[in-house]
Amino acid sequence: NARLNRLACALPKLAECLLQAVEAGDICPGMSIVDSLPIMVCSAKRKCKVARQWVDKGFCSTKNIHYWGAKLHALGYHRPHQLPLPEFLLLTPASENDLTTLRPLLPQLTNRVVFGDKSYCDRPLNEQLLQQQNSFIYTPVKLVKGQSLQNRQFDKAADELFSTAVSKIRQPIESFFNWLIEHTDIQKASKARSLNGLFVHVFGRIAAAMTLWAIF
């Protein structure tokens, strides 16, 4: 364990190199998908004492549970009928907002459309991206606070169709995370006992998954 932990800083670079070895295939360079995956160290029912420099309390909306841990964020190129090709993989504390994590990457996304869930919805940001970088973030329609019931019902059919279309496009990023979980069990980090141990758990498994992907 001590020897592995000393490799904690090298594993992200190894994962990056292995990712570059993956065959790109038929990517859509102007279309990306973004999402995050909770990395759970323990449940919220007890106090976490592991890697508190990085680990904090978060909420998983998919499972409807609170947990202690981190988040793995992925931004990938859309590939029709295939898993998206990851462009960026970032690990943050569990409480980190998804859009906050994406913001530092936005200057690198020119002439790009990005598809994400409702947590990436920000109208002023989208207007700025469209004007400055010819880019746009599409998300399912988010209810407007204070909107009248009449207006909400009037737009309901169109909003549901649009939200369904966006969800279908971004679904492969969820398949990518499911593929990671199936092959590496990356989501359960309960055996991590330090910050280095957490990095080894996450990036070691990503490196193993990228090796598997590159070979097969």
Backbone torsions as a table, in degrees:
resi	resn	phi	psi	omega
1	ASN	NA	-41.8	-179.6
2	ALA	-64.1	-39.7	178.9
3	ARG	-65.8	-41.3	177.6
4	LEU	-64.0	-42.4	-178.4
5	ASN	-63.5	-29.2	177.6
6	ARG	-70.8	-13.5	177.8
7	LEU	-94.1	4.7	-172.9
8	ALA	-56.4	-40.0	-177.7
9	CYS	-77.1	-20.0	-178.5
10	ALA	-86.7	-26.6	-174.8
11	LEU	-64.4	-38.9	175.3
12	PRO	-58.9	-39.5	178.2
13	LYS	-67.3	-39.3	177.0
14	LEU	-62.2	-44.1	178.2
15	ALA	-61.2	-39.3	178.3
16	GLU	-62.9	-44.9	-179.8
17	CYS	-63.8	-41.8	179.6
18	LEU	-67.4	-35.0	177.7
19	LEU	-63.9	-37.4	178.9
20	GLN	-68.3	-21.2	179.3
21	ALA	-82.2	-12.1	179.5
22	VAL	-71.0	134.4	179.4
23	GLU	-67.3	125.3	-175.0
24	ALA	-66.2	-40.9	-179.4
25	GLY	70.3	-148.0	-174.5
26	ASP	-90.2	75.4	-179.0
27	ILE	-87.1	159.1	173.0
28	CYS	-106.7	97.5	-173.1
29	PRO	-63.6	-19.3	-179.3
30	GLY	-97.9	8.1	-176.6
31	MET	-135.9	126.4	-179.6
32	SER	-129.2	159.3	178.1
33	ILE	-126.3	141.2	-177.2
34	VAL	-133.7	144.0	177.1
35	ASP	-168.0	177.2	179.1
36	SER	-136.0	154.5	-179.6
37	LEU	-125.2	125.9	177.2
38	PRO	-70.6	133.9	173.4
39	ILE	-107.3	110.4	-168.7
40	MET	-97.6	119.7	176.1
41	VAL	-87.4	-41.8	174.6
42	CYS	-162.3	169.1	179.9
43	SER	-75.5	165.0	-178.4
44	ALA	-78.2	-2.8	-178.0
45	LYS	-71.9	-20.1	178.4
46	ARG	-130.0	163.6	-176.8
47	LYS	-80.4	128.1	179.1
48	CYS	-84.5	135.6	179.3
49	LYS	-118.7	9.9	-174.3
50	VAL	-102.6	130.0	172.0
51	ALA	48.9	49.4	-175.9
52	ARG	-68.6	-10.9	173.3
53	GLN	-66.1	-22.6	-173.5
54	TRP	-125.1	-37.2	-174.6
55	VAL	-82.7	133.6	171.7
56	ASP	-147.5	-171.4	-172.2
57	LYS	-90.1	134.0	179.3
58	GLY	-138.3	-179.6	-178.8
59	PHE	-130.6	131.5	176.4
60	CYS	-102.3	107.6	-176.8
61	SER	-69.9	-29.5	-179.0
62	THR	-63.6	-44.0	-179.6
63	LYS	-97.7	-6.1	178.9
64	ASN	57.7	48.2	179.5
65	ILE	-136.6	150.8	170.4
66	HIS	-91.5	148.1	-176.5
67	TYR	-153.2	162.8	170.4
68	TRP	-102.3	131.3	-180.0
69	GLY	165.6	-143.8	-177.1
70	ALA	-137.7	-177.8	177.2
71	LYS	-130.6	136.2	172.0
72	LEU	-102.5	116.7	-179.3
73	HIS	-99.6	137.0	-179.9
74	ALA	-130.6	131.3	171.5
75	LEU	-120.5	118.9	-173.8
76	GLY	-132.8	154.2	174.8
77	TYR	-71.9	136.7	176.5
78	HIS	-71.9	133.3	175.0
79	ARG	-128.5	117.9	-176.5
80	PRO	-56.0	127.5	174.7
81	HIS	63.3	21.3	178.5
82	GLN	-140.2	167.7	173.4
83	LEU	-65.5	143.3	177.5
84	PRO	-64.6	149.8	177.2
85	LEU	-90.5	113.5	-177.1
86	PRO	-60.1	132.2	175.4
87	GLU	-101.3	-39.5	176.8
88	PHE	-135.4	137.4	172.1
89	LEU	-128.4	120.7	-174.8
90	LEU	-128.7	141.4	175.6
91	LEU	-111.1	128.1	-179.7
92	THR	-134.7	165.5	171.4
93	PRO	-57.9	154.7	-174.2
94	ALA	-63.0	-28.5	-177.0
95	SER	-80.9	-8.4	-176.9
96	GLU	-64.8	128.2	178.7
97	ASN	-68.1	139.7	-176.6
98	ASP	-59.9	-42.6	-178.7
99	LEU	-68.3	-36.0	177.7
100	THR	-61.1	-39.6	178.5
101	THR	-67.4	-35.6	-177.5
102	LEU	-74.1	-29.6	-173.3
103	ARG	-53.3	-46.0	-179.8
104	PRO	-63.1	-20.2	-179.3
105	LEU	-87.4	-17.5	-173.3
106	LEU	-60.6	-37.0	178.7
107	PRO	-58.9	-20.5	-179.9
108	GLN	-89.3	-3.6	-176.4
109	LEU	-105.1	89.6	178.8
110	THR	-106.6	140.2	-178.3
111	ASN	53.6	50.7	-174.1
112	ARG	-134.5	141.6	168.6
113	VAL	-110.1	133.9	-177.2
114	VAL	-119.7	135.9	179.8
115	PHE	-114.0	125.8	-179.4
116	GLY	-143.8	-177.1	178.0
117	ASP	-87.5	-172.4	-172.6
118	LYS	-64.1	-22.2	-178.3
119	SER	-67.4	-14.5	179.7
120	TYR	-97.6	8.3	-176.9
121	CYS	-77.3	123.6	177.9
122	ASP	-159.5	100.4	-174.7
123	ARG	-62.8	-47.7	178.5
124	PRO	-59.4	-38.6	178.5
125	LEU	-64.1	-41.0	179.7
126	ASN	-64.5	-39.3	178.1
127	GLU	-63.5	-40.0	178.6
128	GLN	-66.2	-44.0	179.5
129	LEU	-62.0	-40.8	-178.4
130	LEU	-65.8	-40.2	-178.8
131	GLN	-73.6	-41.7	-172.2
132	GLN	-91.8	-31.5	-172.7
133	GLN	-128.4	1.7	-176.8
134	ASN	54.6	41.5	179.8
135	SER	-125.1	162.4	-177.2
136	PHE	-155.2	143.4	176.8
137	ILE	-107.3	114.9	177.9
138	TYR	-94.2	131.1	177.9
139	THR	-136.0	159.9	170.6
140	PRO	-56.5	152.4	-176.4
141	VAL	-64.7	128.6	178.9
142	LYS	-102.0	134.5	-179.2
143	LEU	-61.2	136.7	179.5
144	VAL	-87.7	126.2	-179.3
145	LYS	-63.8	130.5	179.3
146	GLY	87.2	-1.1	179.5
147	GLN	-69.0	138.2	-178.3
148	SER	-69.3	152.2	179.5
149	LEU	-61.4	-35.0	-179.7
150	GLN	-63.3	-47.8	179.3
151	ASN	-65.9	-36.5	179.6
152	ARG	-64.4	-43.2	178.8
153	GLN	-68.1	-34.8	-179.1
154	PHE	-63.5	-38.3	-177.3
155	ASP	-94.6	1.3	-170.2
156	LYS	-59.1	-48.4	-175.8
157	ALA	-62.8	-46.6	-179.8
158	ALA	-65.2	-40.6	179.9
159	ASP	-63.8	-40.9	-179.6
160	GLU	-66.6	-40.5	178.0
161	LEU	-63.5	-44.1	-180.0
162	PHE	-64.6	-45.2	-179.1
163	SER	-62.5	-39.5	178.0
164	THR	-63.8	-41.9	179.5
165	ALA	-62.7	-44.7	179.2
166	VAL	-63.9	-42.3	-178.6
167	SER	-63.6	-36.0	178.9
168	LYS	-66.7	-38.3	-179.2
169	ILE	-70.0	-38.2	-176.8
170	ARG	-86.5	-3.7	-177.8
171	GLN	-60.2	-35.2	-179.9
172	PRO	-59.5	-26.9	178.7
173	ILE	-68.8	-32.0	174.5
174	GLU	-69.1	-36.4	176.1
175	SER	-64.8	-36.0	177.4
176	PHE	-62.9	-45.3	178.5
177	PHE	-64.5	-40.3	177.8
178	ASN	-63.1	-37.0	177.4
179	TRP	-64.3	-42.3	177.1
180	LEU	-61.1	-45.4	-179.1
181	ILE	-64.2	-43.7	-177.5
182	GLU	-62.6	-39.7	-174.4
183	HIS	-91.8	-23.0	-174.8
184	THR	-128.9	-10.5	-176.0
185	ASP	53.4	42.4	-172.9
186	ILE	-67.7	-23.6	-173.0
187	GLN	-71.5	-26.7	-177.3
188	LYS	-96.8	106.0	-178.9
189	ALA	-112.7	32.1	-174.8
190	SER	-68.1	-17.1	-179.3
191	LYS	-90.2	-5.0	177.0
192	ALA	-69.0	133.5	-177.4
193	ARG	-119.5	2.9	179.8
194	SER	-159.0	172.5	177.8
195	LEU	-63.9	-43.8	177.2
196	ASN	-62.1	-38.3	177.7
197	GLY	-62.6	-37.5	177.9
198	LEU	-66.1	-43.7	178.3
199	PHE	-63.0	-40.6	177.7
200	VAL	-62.6	-43.0	179.8
201	HIS	-60.0	-48.4	-174.3
202	VAL	-74.9	-56.9	-172.4
203	PHE	-78.4	-25.2	172.9
204	GLY	-64.9	-39.9	-180.0
205	ARG	-74.4	-34.4	174.7
206	ILE	-64.3	-42.3	178.6
207	ALA	-61.5	-42.3	178.4
208	ALA	-63.8	-41.1	179.9
209	ALA	-66.1	-40.3	179.1
210	MET	-67.2	-34.2	175.0
211	THR	-62.6	-46.0	178.6
212	LEU	-60.6	-43.2	-179.5
213	TRP	-65.5	-43.7	-178.1
214	ALA	-64.4	-35.7	-178.1
215	ILE	-75.4	-43.4	-173.8
216	PHE	-102.4	NA	NA
